[in-house]
């Protein structure tokens, strides 16, 4: 259990309204010193509003925000953004086009001596892998380099917390994940506490220590990436994280569910006795390709992913499931392949409705 005094950030039961419309409802989470958190969810779920509330651009209508055990926002206190020791990296980087890389970084170091400024700039340029580009201008840099400069500028004054609002959204998918890993490495080197806002689970997985999955202004689950994928607490998280299909089943024993794929063993929902109707989440990694297996399925769709194919398979019962298969197994549509079921984590929900 994390000692409460080590929390860098505490958000406690905040409500945020725009006019008569409630955007955030009783939202709470904490982040320990040096940890990287993430607010992950679909567009319009309120994650950027939470970030703006932490930064001080919005004031909660109830609840409070505390940084370093000091309340910075509630109904009586509202510390302005510039007094919160917060750094921000935006979607568009917001670099000054008429300033060199080193002068962009220097911008956040007002009040430091010239030597302190230059030492910090040199340190950060080395850290982001751009020591020879101090005198370059933003238009001479790639998108990834501009992103690193924006990060260095926000980190320069050593903020208490760094907030990153969809910082990789303008990049292509492969570059986004690569940059997320690079940014994680840089933040860990500086032991900076940070919060990333994104709708992309791959970015979240690559960068964050812990993730808050949001929907409609509330946190659905605050957990590790591993638990979000293998132990989702509700259907929304199960559907939003990873890929999979829901198949109907019936509890036939204390830890056994009968489905069209056969009997599956694992934990069932509390209170589900034999005869209880349930839904079972089947992930692509639960269905293993095996030419020797007696169970078969027909390939109905195929998506190439480099090292793997994501196959949509039709079972003899007519139900369709997903399976990740190494890409040297290149099967044609309507081809029958052998499969076996491997359920390490059974995810079962009470039948909806």
PEZI-V322335 format. One record per residue. N is the residue number from 1. RES is the residue in three letters. OMEGA is omega as a letter, one per 20 degrees, with the letter a starting at -180 (NA if undefined). Layout:
{{N;RES;OMEGA} {N;RES;OMEGA}}
This chain:
{{1;UNK;a} {2;UNK;r} {3;UNK;a} {4;UNK;a} {5;UNK;a} {6;UNK;r} {7;UNK;r} {8;UNK;a} {9;UNK;r} {10;UNK;r} {11;UNK;a} {12;UNK;r} {13;UNK;a} {14;UNK;r} {15;UNK;r} {16;UNK;a} {17;UNK;r} {18;UNK;a} {19;UNK;r} {20;UNK;a} {21;UNK;r} {22;UNK;a} {23;UNK;a} {24;UNK;a} {25;UNK;r} {26;UNK;a} {27;UNK;a} {28;UNK;r} {29;UNK;r} {30;UNK;r} {31;UNK;a} {32;UNK;a} {33;UNK;r} {34;UNK;a} {35;UNK;r} {36;UNK;r} {37;UNK;r} {38;UNK;r} {39;UNK;a} {40;UNK;r} {41;UNK;a} {42;UNK;r} {43;UNK;r} {44;UNK;a} {45;UNK;r} {46;UNK;a} {47;UNK;r} {48;UNK;r} {49;UNK;r} {50;UNK;r} {51;UNK;r} {52;UNK;r} {53;UNK;r} {54;UNK;a} {55;UNK;a} {56;UNK;r} {57;UNK;r} {58;UNK;r} {59;UNK;r} {60;UNK;r} {61;UNK;r} {62;UNK;a} {63;UNK;a} {64;UNK;r} {65;UNK;r} {66;UNK;r} {67;UNK;a} {68;UNK;r} {69;UNK;r} {70;UNK;r} {71;UNK;r} {72;UNK;r} {73;UNK;r} {74;UNK;a} {75;UNK;a} {76;UNK;a} {77;UNK;r} {78;UNK;r} {79;UNK;a} {80;UNK;a} {81;UNK;a} {82;UNK;r} {83;UNK;a} {84;UNK;a} {85;UNK;a} {86;UNK;r} {87;UNK;a} {88;UNK;r} {89;UNK;a} {90;UNK;r} {91;UNK;a} {92;UNK;r} {93;UNK;r} {94;UNK;r} {95;UNK;r} {96;UNK;a} {97;UNK;a} {98;UNK;r} {99;UNK;r} {100;UNK;r} {101;UNK;a} {102;UNK;r} {103;UNK;r} {104;UNK;r} {105;UNK;a} {106;UNK;a} {107;UNK;a} {108;UNK;a} {109;UNK;r} {110;UNK;a} {111;UNK;r} {112;UNK;r} {113;UNK;a} {114;UNK;r} {115;UNK;r} {116;UNK;r} {117;UNK;a} {118;UNK;r} {119;UNK;a} {120;UNK;r} {121;UNK;r} {122;UNK;r} {123;UNK;a} {124;UNK;r} {125;UNK;r} {126;UNK;a} {127;UNK;a} {128;UNK;r} {129;UNK;a} {130;UNK;a} {131;UNK;a} {132;UNK;a} {133;UNK;a} {134;UNK;a} {135;UNK;r} {136;UNK;r} {137;UNK;a} {138;UNK;a} {139;UNK;r} {140;UNK;a} {141;UNK;r} {142;UNK;r} {143;UNK;r} {144;UNK;r} {145;UNK;r} {146;UNK;r} {147;UNK;a} {148;UNK;r} {149;UNK;r} {150;UNK;r} {151;UNK;a} {152;UNK;r} {153;UNK;a} {154;UNK;a} {155;UNK;a} {156;UNK;a} {157;UNK;a} {158;UNK;a} {159;UNK;r} {160;UNK;a} {161;UNK;r} {162;UNK;r} {163;UNK;a} {164;UNK;a} {165;UNK;r} {166;UNK;a} {167;UNK;a} {168;UNK;a} {169;UNK;a} {170;UNK;a} {171;UNK;r} {172;UNK;a} {173;UNK;a} {174;UNK;a} {175;UNK;r} {176;UNK;a} {177;UNK;r} {178;UNK;r} {179;UNK;r} {180;UNK;r} {181;UNK;r} {182;UNK;a} {183;UNK;r} {184;UNK;a} {185;UNK;a} {186;UNK;r} {187;UNK;a} {188;UNK;r} {189;UNK;a} {190;UNK;a} {191;UNK;a} {192;UNK;r} {193;UNK;a} {194;UNK;r} {195;UNK;r} {196;UNK;r} {197;UNK;r} {198;UNK;r} {199;UNK;a} {200;UNK;a} {201;UNK;r} {202;UNK;r} {203;UNK;a} {204;UNK;a} {205;UNK;a} {206;UNK;a} {207;UNK;a} {208;UNK;r} {209;UNK;a} {210;UNK;a} {211;UNK;r} {212;UNK;r} {213;UNK;a} {214;UNK;r} {215;UNK;r} {216;UNK;r} {217;UNK;a} {218;UNK;r} {219;UNK;r} {220;UNK;r} {221;UNK;r} {222;UNK;a} {223;UNK;r} {224;UNK;r} {225;UNK;a} {226;UNK;a} {227;UNK;r} {228;UNK;a} {229;UNK;a} {230;UNK;a} {231;UNK;r} {232;UNK;a} {233;UNK;r} {234;UNK;a} {235;UNK;a} {236;UNK;a} {237;UNK;r} {238;UNK;a} {239;UNK;a} {240;UNK;a} {241;UNK;r} {242;UNK;r} {243;UNK;r} {244;UNK;r} {245;UNK;r} {246;UNK;r} {247;UNK;a} {248;UNK;r} {249;UNK;r} {250;UNK;r} {251;UNK;a} {252;UNK;r} {253;UNK;a} {254;UNK;a} {255;UNK;a} {256;UNK;r} {257;UNK;r} {258;UNK;r} {259;UNK;r} {260;UNK;r} {261;UNK;a} {262;UNK;r} {263;UNK;r} {264;UNK;a} {265;UNK;r} {266;UNK;a} {267;UNK;r} {268;UNK;a} {269;UNK;r} {270;UNK;r} {271;UNK;r} {272;UNK;r} {273;UNK;r} {274;UNK;a} {275;UNK;a} {276;UNK;r} {277;UNK;a} {278;UNK;r} {279;UNK;a} {280;UNK;r} {281;UNK;r} {282;UNK;r} {283;UNK;r} {284;UNK;a} {285;UNK;r} {286;UNK;a} {287;UNK;a} {288;UNK;r} {289;UNK;a} {290;UNK;a} {291;UNK;a} {292;UNK;a} {293;UNK;r} {294;UNK;r} {295;UNK;a} {296;UNK;r} {297;UNK;a} {298;UNK;r} {299;UNK;r} {300;UNK;r} {301;UNK;a} {302;UNK;r} {303;UNK;a} {304;UNK;a} {305;UNK;r} {306;UNK;a} {307;UNK;a} {308;UNK;r} {309;UNK;r} {310;UNK;a} {311;UNK;r} {312;UNK;a} {313;UNK;r} {314;UNK;r} {315;UNK;r} {316;UNK;r} {317;UNK;a} {318;UNK;r} {319;UNK;r} {320;UNK;r} {321;UNK;r} {322;UNK;r} {323;UNK;r} {324;UNK;a} {325;UNK;r} {326;UNK;a} {327;UNK;r} {328;UNK;r} {329;UNK;a} {330;UNK;a} {331;UNK;a} {332;UNK;r} {333;UNK;a} {334;UNK;r} {335;UNK;r} {336;UNK;r} {337;UNK;r} {338;UNK;r} {339;UNK;r} {340;UNK;a} {341;UNK;r} {342;UNK;a} {343;UNK;r} {344;UNK;a} {345;UNK;r} {346;UNK;r} {347;UNK;a} {348;UNK;r} {349;UNK;r} {350;UNK;a} {351;UNK;a} {352;UNK;r} {353;UNK;NA}}
